[in-house]
Amino acid sequence: MRNRILLLFQPEARNFAVPGNALRKALLFGLFTLLFFTGVFTDYIYLYLDRLYYFVFTSLGWFSLLNQSQAEVSSLVTMRSWPTMLTYGLLYTALSFLFLHVYFNKNWKSLIAAGFYFFIFMACTTLILTGKMLPDADWAYKLCRRLIEMVISPLPVILLIAALARAKF
């Protein structure tokens, strides 16, 4: 039996199964439009997510738990509700990754993009934990905030397209 990970890098496994160039272009246009409007209407999305989480946590009787957990989040990372920020960040990152996956139409390039996002998320997690463990580690929270702002922007998509567009390795 062959190694399944190595199969991803075989030439016959490199193409993502989006049939037809017109369908792929339409899908890319739709994803780009969705990403664009997600970025434009960020404040409205935050507002609706805040209302949704307020309703959910209040309905379940966990609102005091939400307030208590929010008090533990550094204001250098976010001033908003952490479930709202986490949901928005994951939504925007998923849309960005899906756009990249369809754009490249190659599994190995998508794996590189996934590795990039995974590395950034692990770096943010490490910085937050560092900020919690060290008493004077405001620098960790500030750096984490900059990384979060970078990921929740079109910048990684642009950088990965530029870096991997002509890659043949």
BALOBA-1460 file (C-alpha; in Angstrom, 3 decimals):
// residues 169
<rec num="1" residu="m" x="0.000" y="0.000" z="0.000"/>
<rec num="2" residu="r" x="1.369" y="3.401" z="-0.945"/>
<rec num="3" residu="n" x="1.702" y="6.268" z="1.473"/>
<rec num="4" residu="r" x="-1.409" y="8.468" z="1.203"/>
<rec num="5" residu="i" x="0.475" y="11.686" z="1.913"/>
<rec num="6" residu="l" x="2.917" y="11.012" z="-0.927"/>
<rec num="7" residu="l" x="-0.037" y="10.411" z="-3.244"/>
<rec num="8" residu="l" x="-1.010" y="14.073" z="-2.824"/>
<rec num="9" residu="f" x="2.249" y="15.105" z="-4.475"/>
<rec num="10" residu="q" x="1.907" y="12.771" z="-7.478"/>
<rec num="11" residu="p" x="1.219" y="14.544" z="-10.803"/>
<rec num="12" residu="e" x="-2.121" y="12.804" z="-11.292"/>
<rec num="13" residu="a" x="-3.336" y="13.990" z="-7.857"/>
<rec num="14" residu="r" x="-2.423" y="17.630" z="-8.307"/>
<rec num="15" residu="n" x="-5.635" y="18.828" z="-9.878"/>
<rec num="16" residu="f" x="-8.602" y="19.834" z="-7.791"/>
<rec num="17" residu="a" x="-11.739" y="18.462" z="-9.362"/>
<rec num="18" residu="v" x="-13.419" y="21.652" z="-10.527"/>
<rec num="19" residu="p" x="-14.570" y="20.721" z="-14.018"/>
<rec num="20" residu="g" x="-14.532" y="23.342" z="-16.685"/>
<rec num="21" residu="n" x="-12.813" y="26.672" z="-16.813"/>
<rec num="22" residu="a" x="-16.067" y="28.667" z="-16.835"/>
<rec num="23" residu="l" x="-17.319" y="27.010" z="-13.633"/>
<rec num="24" residu="r" x="-13.992" y="27.667" z="-11.914"/>
<rec num="25" residu="k" x="-14.019" y="31.333" z="-12.956"/>
<rec num="26" residu="a" x="-17.599" y="31.756" z="-11.753"/>
<rec num="27" residu="l" x="-16.722" y="30.126" z="-8.444"/>
<rec num="28" residu="l" x="-13.667" y="32.380" z="-8.073"/>
<rec num="29" residu="f" x="-15.751" y="35.456" z="-8.842"/>
<rec num="30" residu="g" x="-18.377" y="34.427" z="-6.290"/>
<rec num="31" residu="l" x="-15.761" y="33.730" z="-3.604"/>
<rec num="32" residu="f" x="-13.961" y="37.002" z="-4.359"/>
<rec num="33" residu="t" x="-17.245" y="38.903" z="-4.107"/>
<rec num="34" residu="l" x="-18.080" y="37.180" z="-0.831"/>
<rec num="35" residu="l" x="-14.623" y="37.988" z="0.556"/>
<rec num="36" residu="f" x="-14.921" y="41.592" z="-0.591"/>
<rec num="37" residu="f" x="-18.297" y="42.130" z="1.042"/>
<rec num="38" residu="t" x="-17.184" y="40.307" z="4.191"/>
<rec num="39" residu="g" x="-14.351" y="42.833" z="4.464"/>
<rec num="40" residu="v" x="-16.557" y="45.826" z="3.648"/>
<rec num="41" residu="f" x="-19.320" y="44.937" z="6.096"/>
<rec num="42" residu="t" x="-17.094" y="43.745" z="8.941"/>
<rec num="43" residu="d" x="-18.753" y="45.973" z="11.543"/>
<rec num="44" residu="y" x="-22.234" y="44.724" z="10.643"/>
<rec num="45" residu="i" x="-21.033" y="41.120" z="10.799"/>
<rec num="46" residu="y" x="-19.521" y="41.802" z="14.237"/>
<rec num="47" residu="l" x="-22.803" y="43.354" z="15.384"/>
<rec num="48" residu="y" x="-24.900" y="40.370" z="14.249"/>
<rec num="49" residu="l" x="-22.433" y="37.863" z="15.692"/>
<rec num="50" residu="d" x="-22.436" y="39.755" z="19.010"/>
<rec num="51" residu="r" x="-26.244" y="39.615" z="19.072"/>
<rec num="52" residu="l" x="-26.225" y="35.929" z="18.152"/>
<rec num="53" residu="y" x="-23.765" y="35.003" z="20.891"/>
<rec num="54" residu="y" x="-25.580" y="37.185" z="23.428"/>
<rec num="55" residu="f" x="-28.844" y="35.384" z="22.587"/>
<rec num="56" residu="v" x="-27.243" y="31.916" z="22.659"/>
<rec num="57" residu="f" x="-25.321" y="32.413" z="25.906"/>
<rec num="58" residu="t" x="-28.312" y="34.093" z="27.585"/>
<rec num="59" residu="s" x="-30.681" y="31.320" z="26.447"/>
<rec num="60" residu="l" x="-28.361" y="28.661" z="27.819"/>
<rec num="61" residu="g" x="-27.809" y="30.560" z="31.061"/>
<rec num="62" residu="w" x="-24.089" y="30.927" z="30.382"/>
<rec num="63" residu="f" x="-23.942" y="34.717" z="30.067"/>
<rec num="64" residu="s" x="-21.969" y="35.091" z="33.314"/>
<rec num="65" residu="l" x="-19.505" y="32.505" z="31.966"/>
<rec num="66" residu="l" x="-19.099" y="34.557" z="28.793"/>
<rec num="67" residu="n" x="-18.476" y="37.739" z="30.800"/>
<rec num="68" residu="q" x="-15.997" y="35.965" z="33.055"/>
<rec num="69" residu="s" x="-14.077" y="34.467" z="30.124"/>
<rec num="70" residu="q" x="-14.091" y="37.838" z="28.329"/>
<rec num="71" residu="a" x="-12.434" y="39.450" z="31.371"/>
<rec num="72" residu="e" x="-9.524" y="37.033" z="30.924"/>
<rec num="73" residu="v" x="-8.890" y="38.169" z="27.328"/>
<rec num="74" residu="s" x="-6.282" y="40.902" z="27.043"/>
<rec num="75" residu="s" x="-7.518" y="44.184" z="25.597"/>
<rec num="76" residu="l" x="-4.292" y="44.251" z="23.566"/>
<rec num="77" residu="v" x="-5.589" y="41.289" z="21.549"/>
<rec num="78" residu="t" x="-9.214" y="42.359" z="21.122"/>
<rec num="79" residu="m" x="-11.789" y="44.679" z="22.634"/>
<rec num="80" residu="r" x="-14.647" y="42.673" z="21.123"/>
<rec num="81" residu="s" x="-16.275" y="39.497" z="22.338"/>
<rec num="82" residu="w" x="-13.882" y="36.590" z="21.838"/>
<rec num="83" residu="p" x="-16.509" y="34.247" z="20.311"/>
<rec num="84" residu="t" x="-17.370" y="36.952" z="17.782"/>
<rec num="85" residu="m" x="-13.742" y="37.560" z="16.862"/>
<rec num="86" residu="l" x="-12.985" y="33.856" z="16.647"/>
<rec num="87" residu="t" x="-16.033" y="33.170" z="14.461"/>
<rec num="88" residu="y" x="-15.300" y="36.076" z="12.131"/>
<rec num="89" residu="g" x="-11.630" y="35.131" z="11.886"/>
<rec num="90" residu="l" x="-12.391" y="31.509" z="11.072"/>
<rec num="91" residu="l" x="-15.051" y="32.519" z="8.539"/>
<rec num="92" residu="y" x="-12.751" y="34.956" z="6.742"/>
<rec num="93" residu="t" x="-9.829" y="32.527" z="6.815"/>
<rec num="94" residu="a" x="-11.981" y="29.695" z="5.470"/>
<rec num="95" residu="l" x="-13.229" y="31.889" z="2.623"/>
<rec num="96" residu="s" x="-9.660" y="33.000" z="1.850"/>
<rec num="97" residu="f" x="-8.383" y="29.432" z="1.870"/>
<rec num="98" residu="l" x="-11.249" y="28.231" z="-0.305"/>
<rec num="99" residu="f" x="-10.525" y="31.036" z="-2.773"/>
<rec num="100" residu="l" x="-6.852" y="30.031" z="-2.874"/>
<rec num="101" residu="h" x="-7.733" y="26.362" z="-3.274"/>
<rec num="102" residu="v" x="-9.964" y="27.021" z="-6.267"/>
<rec num="103" residu="y" x="-7.548" y="29.601" z="-7.719"/>
<rec num="104" residu="f" x="-4.517" y="27.318" z="-7.676"/>
<rec num="105" residu="n" x="-6.459" y="24.190" z="-8.645"/>
<rec num="106" residu="k" x="-3.537" y="22.097" z="-7.348"/>
<rec num="107" residu="n" x="-3.601" y="20.098" z="-4.130"/>
<rec num="108" residu="w" x="0.076" y="20.668" z="-3.328"/>
<rec num="109" residu="k" x="-0.296" y="24.444" z="-3.547"/>
<rec num="110" residu="s" x="-3.357" y="24.244" z="-1.325"/>
<rec num="111" residu="l" x="-1.313" y="22.230" z="1.174"/>
<rec num="112" residu="i" x="1.316" y="24.973" z="1.220"/>
<rec num="113" residu="a" x="-1.404" y="27.594" z="1.802"/>
<rec num="114" residu="a" x="-2.902" y="25.444" z="4.579"/>
<rec num="115" residu="g" x="0.554" y="25.148" z="6.144"/>
<rec num="116" residu="f" x="0.918" y="28.930" z="6.012"/>
<rec num="117" residu="y" x="-2.401" y="29.489" z="7.787"/>
<rec num="118" residu="f" x="-1.642" y="26.722" z="10.298"/>
<rec num="119" residu="f" x="1.744" y="28.283" z="11.083"/>
<rec num="120" residu="i" x="0.162" y="31.703" z="11.662"/>
<rec num="121" residu="f" x="-2.554" y="30.254" z="13.942"/>
<rec num="122" residu="m" x="0.029" y="28.307" z="15.954"/>
<rec num="123" residu="a" x="2.164" y="31.443" z="16.269"/>
<rec num="124" residu="c" x="-0.873" y="33.386" z="17.563"/>
<rec num="125" residu="t" x="-1.680" y="30.639" z="20.065"/>
<rec num="126" residu="t" x="1.930" y="30.576" z="21.265"/>
<rec num="127" residu="l" x="2.007" y="34.359" z="21.635"/>
<rec num="128" residu="i" x="-1.246" y="34.413" z="23.627"/>
<rec num="129" residu="l" x="0.028" y="31.670" z="25.933"/>
<rec num="130" residu="t" x="3.323" y="33.533" z="26.325"/>
<rec num="131" residu="g" x="1.416" y="36.691" z="27.222"/>
<rec num="132" residu="k" x="-0.569" y="34.794" z="29.857"/>
<rec num="133" residu="m" x="2.494" y="33.117" z="31.404"/>
<rec num="134" residu="l" x="4.870" y="36.071" z="31.516"/>
<rec num="135" residu="p" x="3.940" y="39.081" z="33.647"/>
<rec num="136" residu="d" x="5.381" y="41.813" z="31.381"/>
<rec num="137" residu="a" x="4.707" y="40.307" z="27.973"/>
<rec num="138" residu="d" x="2.597" y="43.012" z="26.383"/>
<rec num="139" residu="w" x="4.806" y="42.616" z="23.313"/>
<rec num="140" residu="a" x="3.388" y="39.104" z="22.804"/>
<rec num="141" residu="y" x="-0.201" y="40.364" z="22.774"/>
<rec num="142" residu="k" x="0.698" y="43.234" z="20.434"/>
<rec num="143" residu="l" x="2.502" y="40.923" z="18.022"/>
<rec num="144" residu="c" x="-0.396" y="38.468" z="18.141"/>
<rec num="145" residu="r" x="-2.814" y="41.288" z="17.307"/>
<rec num="146" residu="r" x="-0.682" y="42.238" z="14.272"/>
<rec num="147" residu="l" x="-0.674" y="38.621" z="13.073"/>
<rec num="148" residu="i" x="-4.445" y="38.384" z="13.501"/>
<rec num="149" residu="e" x="-4.904" y="41.607" z="11.536"/>
<rec num="150" residu="m" x="-2.676" y="40.215" z="8.794"/>
<rec num="151" residu="v" x="-4.609" y="36.940" z="8.539"/>
<rec num="152" residu="i" x="-8.001" y="38.679" z="8.504"/>
<rec num="153" residu="s" x="-7.100" y="40.715" z="5.457"/>
<rec num="154" residu="p" x="-6.526" y="40.055" z="1.767"/>
<rec num="155" residu="l" x="-2.739" y="40.243" z="2.298"/>
<rec num="156" residu="p" x="-2.078" y="36.491" z="2.787"/>
<rec num="157" residu="v" x="-4.155" y="35.678" z="-0.292"/>
<rec num="158" residu="i" x="-2.189" y="38.171" z="-2.376"/>
<rec num="159" residu="l" x="1.154" y="36.959" z="-1.019"/>
<rec num="160" residu="l" x="0.361" y="33.298" z="-1.567"/>
<rec num="161" residu="i" x="-0.891" y="33.910" z="-5.098"/>
<rec num="162" residu="a" x="2.295" y="35.826" z="-5.913"/>
<rec num="163" residu="a" x="4.544" y="33.250" z="-4.280"/>
<rec num="164" residu="l" x="2.916" y="30.124" z="-5.688"/>
<rec num="165" residu="a" x="1.537" y="31.278" z="-9.041"/>
<rec num="166" residu="r" x="4.645" y="30.324" z="-11.025"/>
<rec num="167" residu="a" x="6.013" y="27.671" z="-8.664"/>
<rec num="168" residu="k" x="6.805" y="24.394" z="-10.412"/>
<rec num="169" residu="f" x="8.603" y="22.506" z="-7.629"/>
